[in-house]
């Protein structure tokens, strides 16, 4: 083998072994993930709330979470990128700042058309409008597997 051929093979091996950061990015799972609310209908979640709102989709077709003060729950149906929430309910405690909570609660009752997961980001749409953006915080808030 000539030196030129050996160098070419070595260069191909080096290029072939380099990692592609985009290819190695893993998407979080919709289920059994602690999804914290980042934005609601295009508006970032503020610091003036008692607790950061979150949602968890369980493998049994139920979901639960926190609106910022009150707990909420319900059932969901998911097929590919389609998502439907139904039979939702919540506790009714009176809390300090209820604006985010009220807006989150109202948005949960809107017709959801689809969802997308990109890495650790979950985006939920109503029609073509972004309704919610959540971030996977399971590393700091573990979810018990069912």
MOPEGI-V993765 format. One line per field, one symbol per residue. ss: DSSP state (a for helix, b for strand, c for the rest). phi: phi as a letter, one per 40 degrees, with the letter a starting at -180 (. if undefined). psi: psi as a letter, one per 40 degrees, with the letter a starting at -180 (. if undefined). Layout:
ss=???
phi=???
psi=???
//
This chain:
ss=ccaaaaaaaaaaaaaaacccaaaaccccccbcccbbbbbbccbbcccccccccbbbbccccbbbbbccccbbbbbbbbbccbbbbbbbbbccccccccaaaaaaaaaacccccbbbbbccbbbbbbccbbbbbbbbcccccccccc
phi=.ccccccccccccccccccbdccccccccccfbccccbabfgbcccccbcaccaabccccgbbaibchaccbaibbbbbfccabbafcaacbccbdccccdccccccccccccabbbbgbbbbbbbgccccbbbbcbcdbbdbccc
psi=hiddddddddddddddeiihdddehhiiidifhhhhhdihfehihiefidihiiihhieeeiiiaheddiiiiaiihhhbeihhhifiiiifihicheddddddddddeihhdiiihhbehhhhihbehhdihihhfddegihhi.
//
